[in-house]
Amino acid sequence: MRTTLLVRSRRRLLALLGSVALAVTGAIALPGTAQAANILTNPGFESGALSPWSCTGNLGSIVSSPVHGGSKALAGAVSSSDNAQCSQTVSVQPNTAYTLSGWVRGSYVYLGVDGGASTWTTSPSAYSQLSVSFTTGAAQTSATIYVHGWYAQGTYYADDVSLDGPGGGGSGDTQAPTAPTSLTSTGKTSSSVSLSWGASTDNTGVTAYDVYSGSSQVLSVSGTTATVSGLSSSTSYTFTVKARDAAGNTSAASNSVTVTTDAGSSGGTGFKQAAPYLYLGWGDPPSATSVMSATGIKWYTMAFMLDSGGCNPAWDGSRPLTGGTDQTVINQIRSAGGDIVPSFGGWQGSKLGANCSSASALAAALQKVIDAYSLKAIDMDIENSDEFENEAVQAKILTALKTVKANNPGLKTIVTFGTSTTGPTYYGNRLIEQAQSLNADIDVFTIMPFDFGGGSDMYGNTVNATEGLKTKLKSTFGWDDATAYAHIGISGMNGLSDQQENTTPAIWTQIRDWANSHHIARLAYWSVNRDRPCAGGGVVSNCSGISQTNWQFTSITAGFTG
């Protein structure tokens, strides 16, 4: 969360859509009798990874929703300065006709080939198919196809992209590879199955292996092993594999193997917390106990614990750790039957994570606060370029959290960070991956689903972002759905966000109900200081900017049970 008046300005997608003139070609009839096949690799993104696609600005990601076919799709998180172009280069034959097609969703989505034909559509609420034909040059042996959105127009999605025509393995190559052999399962969980098989042979070389579940292709890989994820627990699946060469020739199917996934788990942290942010240094702070009495809320997330110099924690970097206003309010909250979780960091100020010299020094600073208040949980709000976009600082924070968790049995650790509408960004993914590699044992990964760039569907964007986080947690930690949800938190922004997104009480109720139905771990919002009406008031520190009743968002949040 931000301590500035306009809480966050992570993205300013304010560029206006200019006029666009694109030449769109129709089909061109040219000679060519070689076998037509989709010569793209990972055309439906079912591998769960981008490769061999590459995306500008690291703005491409693989998502589980919305998809056109299979279980995965491409999401391009365009910005005001980058259209999130994702491309793939393939071998082609000279003087040959090709047809490029794909299913896309979003505002102003483009499909084309570098230096040649392109086409576009706008279809923000449903997938629509684009198709364009082109002919290679007399000496052309490769082509780069691409899909992209348009500046400041929101995230686009693409799925099931196809470049139909002969591959570049040599004109007239019609010999298919031999079938893969000895397909077997090498491992399984409640949500994944690992496979291996014997290599195929081909006159020009095998370029990919396509993995099928039943009749549906679910993965395309270059080697002879694969892990199919996103499966349902206690469910039987039958897999086969086919080999493919550069000309698009496909082998017969391998032997089939049937695998039943493991039983699901309701595993998780057992931690449930409804804890809106309360900030005593800003925004006409209300009486914490009066709000508790009016709403039934029990927990507050207290903002912000910063560095007062020399890696020493202090409230807002200036108010004393103990003996001041903050301790008085905390004592009142606890006397009224509630409790608090302090939030370290935020958007601005001198942060312990960035300024402490080492993970051990940071752990010692955290321990001072834990000891001062006999804490049950701590929240690390990791934002901005000094912490969130600094991988070394990310690692320092995670290592410190691992240390204090080991030294304080029962302590719950929370990390809070920004997100795109489809799930974690590059740095969010990196944070999760580092948490896994460091064995940090983080209890709750909380995303802040707002400041998306003017997105109007705050319920849909929040759900999509949370589902994207779930998918990342599953793939990184090997968890099933229930376990992943039990490690997830949502921290929204009530009323108007910096970018004039409007989360109304009705929308926040929908989000809370969704959070309850999926049994996530934590629900918070920024902030109780703003949980007062001021219709037309804009984005200010002491009211929501919309019509509501006093403490309405806090009352809704108090209904979160996980």
Buried (B, 14 or more C-beta within 10 A) or exposed (E): BBBBEBBBEBBBBEBEEEEEEEEEBEEEEEEBEBBBBBBBBBBBBBBBBBEBBBBBBBBBBBBBBBBBBBBBBBBBBBBBEBBBBBBBBBBBBEBBBBBBBBBBBBBBBBBBBEEBBBBBBBBBEEBBEBBBBBBBEEEBEEBBBBBBBBBBBBBBBBBBBBBBBBBBBBBEBEEBBBBBEEBBBEEBBBBBBBBBBBBBEBBBEBBBBBBBBEEEBBBBBBEBEBBBBBBEBEEEBEBBBBBBBBBBBBBEBBBEBEBEBBEBBEBBBEBBBBBBBBBBBBBEBBEBBEBBEBBEBBBBBBBBBBBBEEBBBBBBBEBEBBEBEBBEBBEBBEEBEBBBBBBBBBBBBBBBBBBBEEBEBBBBBBBBBBEBBEBBBBBBBBBBEBBBBBEEBBBBBBBBBBBBBEEBEEBBBBBBBBBBBBBBBBBBBBBBBBBBEBEBBBBBBBBBBBBBBBBEBBBBBBBBBBBBBBBBBBBBBBBBBBBBBBBBBBBBBBBBBBBEBBBBBEBBBBBBBBBBEBBBBBBBBBBBBBBBBBEEBEBBBBBBBBBBEBBBBBBBBBBBEB
